[in-house]
Amino acid sequence: MNIYFAPMEGITGYVYRNAHKIYFPSVEKYFAPFVSPTQHHALNRKEKRDVLPENNQNICLVPQVLTNKAEHFLNVCKELEEMGYTEVNLNLGCPSGTVVTKGKGAGFLARLADLECFLEEVFSKCNLDISLKTRLGMEKAEEVFDLMQILEQYPIKEWILHPRVREDYYKYTPHYDIFAEVAKQTKLPLCYNGDILTKQDYEMCMSQFPSIQSVMIGRGLLCNPALVREIKGGLPMTKQEWQQFHKAVYEGYQIMMQQERNTLFKMKELWTYWANLVPEETKILKKIKKANDFVSYEAAVQSLFME
C-alpha cells in the first residue's frame, strides 16, 4: 500500500517535510501545498523556494498546481520539468470560498465542459505525468460519475478522491458508499483521501475499499507524525522523538522565517494539531499559545516535554 502525505497550505512546506522525512520515514510521497500561477509568473519566489530540489533532497515530492487556465498550468509544468520533476498534481478539491468563486479548485468541478477542454489541452502538451486531487462534486455526491466519464478519457497518473462535495467543506461523514461505487467502476488508479486519523480508520478504509492501492493522509499525520509507521506495524511516537522532531521544525523555521513573530506563528499553527497528543496539558498548551517571544515559548515547550 502506498501512503501519501497530503498538501496542507501554510504547514507542510519544505521545512516540515524535511524534518518529518528524517524522523518518520514511512511516507511514499509528499505532495507540496499548491502553487497558483498567474499570467505574470509561473512560480513566485516563495513557491519556487518550496519546491527547489535542493530544499527537498531525498524526498519524493509531487508539486500541486491550482489553476483553471491551461496556459498557466503548462508554464508551471515547464519550469518544474526543468527542475527535474516527473509528476505534477492538479488541485480540483480546495473548497475555500475565495478559490471556488474564481472557478478554481473544487469550483472547477461546476464547469465540466470547461474542465474537459482544459484537460484536453494539458494532456496533449504536458511532458509530465499528471495526477488529480478532486472532490465528488460541488453539491451532490452523484456528480462524481459525470466527472469520472471525463477523467477516464485521459492517461491520468492517479485520481486522488476525497469523498465529500465542496458544500461539505470538511464537515459531515464522507460519502463512503459513493467512493466504493467509484472504486468498483473506474479504470483509473484510485487513491482514497479523507478522515484517516488513526490506524483503526485506515484499517476500516482498507476493509471497505480492498481494491485501492493508495491512500493520502493529511490532518491525521499532523496530529500524529508517526501514524504511517503505526499503520505499517511500527511503534507509536515516543516523547523523545517528538521533542527531536519539534526541535528540527522549530530551528528550520527560525532559519527560514528569520523573524521571531513569524516563526512563532508557524509553530503555534502546528500546536493546534499537536495539542491532541497531550489534551490533559491545558495549562502548558495555553502558555505555548500565549508565548510572544522565543524565551517564553521555549520554556513552555520544555516544561511540556519534561512532564
N, C-alpha and C positions, 0 to 999 in steps of 0.2 A: 504494500500500500504506500502510495506517495502522499506525504503530508506537507502542505504549504503554509507559509506564514502570510496572512492577508495583509494588504496595504492599509495602514491606518494613518490618515493625514495628520501631519504635525508630530507624529510619535515614532513611527518605525523607519526613521531615516537611517543614514549610514552609521551614525554613532551607536544607535541602539542595535542595529543589525550586527555590527562587528562584535560588540560585547556579547550578544546572545549566541552568536556562532561559536565564540571561544568557550563559553561555559555550558552551553546546552546544544551541542552539535548534532541534533537529531532531525532537523528540518531539511527536506529535499530542495525546496525552492523558497526564496523570499521574493515577494512582489513589492516593488517600490511604490510609495504614495504617488498618485497621479501627477503628471506634468500636463499643463494646459497651454498648448501653443497658440500663438496669435499670428496675424499677418506680418507682424514686425519681427518676430523671433520664433525659432523652434523651441529652444530651451533657454530660459533666463539663467542668470548667474547662479542663483540658489539651486534651481532644478538640476543644472549641469553638474554642480558640485556633488549633489546627492548620488548621481549615477556614474560619476567618473570611475573607471576601472581601478585606479589607484586607491580609491576610497572604499572599494568593495572586493579586496583581494580574497581569494579562496571562498567566495560566496557565489552561489548560483542565484543570480539576480535577474528578475524579469521586470523591466520598466513598464509602467502603466500610463496610458495616454487618455486624456479626457478632451474630446472634441467631437463636433459633428460636421467638420469640413475635411473632405478627403485630402485636399491640398496641404492643409496644416498637418494632418496625420502623416502623410508621406514625407514632408520636410523633416519631421521629428525622426521618422524611421531611418532616413538617410544619415542623419547625424549619429544616431545610435549604432547604425551599421558600421560607420567609420570608427566607432569606439570598440567594436568587436562583438557587439550583441548579436544574437541569432534569433531571439524571440521578443515580441512586444505584446502587451495586453491592452485591449480596448475596454475602457470603463463604460458599461451600459447599466450600471447599478446604483450609482450615487443618488440618494433620494433628496439631497439638500434643495431647498426651495430656490436658492439663487442659481443653482446648477440647472434644475429642471425647467425653470422659466426661460432659460436660454436654449432649451431643446437639447441639452447635453445629458450625459449620464442616463439615469432612468427616464428622463424626459424624451430621449431619442426613441424609446420604445412606443411612444404615442404616434410616431410617424414612420410606420413600417415601410411605406413606399420609398421615402427618402433614405431610410436606413439601407434598403436593398440597393439603391443607386450608389450609396457610399461604399458598401461592401464590394460591389461590382468593380468600382474603380480601384480601391486599395488592394484588392486581391490580384488584380491584373497588373499592378505596377510595383508592389512592395516585394523586396527580396527577403524580408524576414518572415519567420513563422508568426502567425497571428493567433492569439488566444483571446477569448471574450469572457468578461465577467458581467453577468446580467441578473436582473430580477425576472420574475414571472411575467410582469407587465406593469401597466400603470395603475389600473383599478381592479381588474378581475384576474384571478389566477389562471383561468382558462385561456387568457390571451397568449400564454406561452406556446400553445400549439400552432398558432399562426406564425409566431416568431420562429419556431422550430423549422417550419417548412421553408422559411427564407434562409436560415442559417445552414441547413443541410445542402444548399446549393454550392457551398464554398469549402475549400480544404482547411477548415478551422483546426488549429493545433489542439485546442481543448476548450470545452464550454464549461465555465465555472458558473454554476447556477445557485443563486440564493432564493429559496422558495418562499419569498414574500413579494407582494406587489409594492409599488412605490408608496401608495397611500398608507401602507402599514408602517413605514419607516422601519423601526426595529422593535415594534410592539407586536403583541398577539402571538399566537402559536404559528410557526411556519406551516405552510401547506404541504405536509409530508405526503399526502395522498397524490397530489398533483406531481410532485417530484418523482414519486415511484412510477407513475404512469409515463412520465418523460423518459425515465431511465429504461423502461421496457421498450419504448418506441424509437428513441433516437439512434441514429447511425454514428453520431459524433462521440468522441471521447468525452465523458461527462465527469465533472468534479463537483462534489457537494460542498456547500458553504452555508453556515448559519447555526448559531446556538450550540456549538460544541464547547462546553465549558469545563467538562470533566471527562475522565476516562470512561465513565458509565455512559455519558452522552455519545461518545464515539462508538462504543460497543452497540448501543441501541441503533445508531445510524447504520452501522455495518450489517446489523441483522435485518433492517428494513430495506436496505438497498445493496444486496450482495453483489450486484453486477458492476458497481463503480470501482474504479482503480485509484481514485484520488479524493482527498478532502482538503479543504482550506479552513484554517482556524485563525481568528483574529482576537477578539476580546478574551477568549479562554487562555490564550498564550500570554497575553499581557497580565492577566490576573495570576497565572501560574506559569512562569517561564520554563519549567521542567515538564509541562504537560505532555509534550510529544514523547519525551523519554519514558514517562509513566505509561503512556499508551503502548509503547513498544516493549513493555515489560521491565523497565528500569525502575530505579528508586526515586522517591519524591525528593524535591529540592531540600537540601539542608540549610540551616541558618547561615553557616559559613559560606556556602555557595552563593546564597542570596546577598550576603554582605560584600563578597568579592565582585559579584555582578553589578551591584549598586555602585561600587567604587569605580568600576570601569566606565559605566554610563555617565556617572557624575563628572569624572575627570575628563571624559571625552567631550561633554557639553561645555565644560569650562574652557577647553581649548577652542572649540568651535564658536561658541557664543561670544566669548571674551568680555562679557558683561555680567555682573553679579545678578542683576534683576532678571535678565533673560534666562540665565542658567537655572535660577530657582523656579521660574515659571515652568520650564520644561520638566524639572524634577517633580514638582507638585502635580503636574498633569499625570505623570506615571504613578504617583502615590494614590490617585483616585482608583487605580486598579489594584495596586499592591496592598491597599488597606484591607482588601478581602482576605489576605493571608493572616492578618492579626486583628480581627474585628474587636477583640477584647481590649486592645490598647488604645482606647478612645482618647485618653488624656495626652499621650505622646503623639498620636496622629494629629490632634488639634494643634500641638506645638509645631509640628512639621508644617502644617497648613499655614500657620501664622508667621513662620520664620521670614524675616525680611533682610537677612544677611547670611553670609556663609557660616559665621561663627554659631549663630543660634540654630541654623539648620543642621549643621554637623553635630552639634551637641544633642539635639533631639533625636536624630537618626542613630547616633551612637548609643543613647540610652535605650532605644528600642531593640537594637541588636544585642545588648547586654542582658535584657530581660530573660 
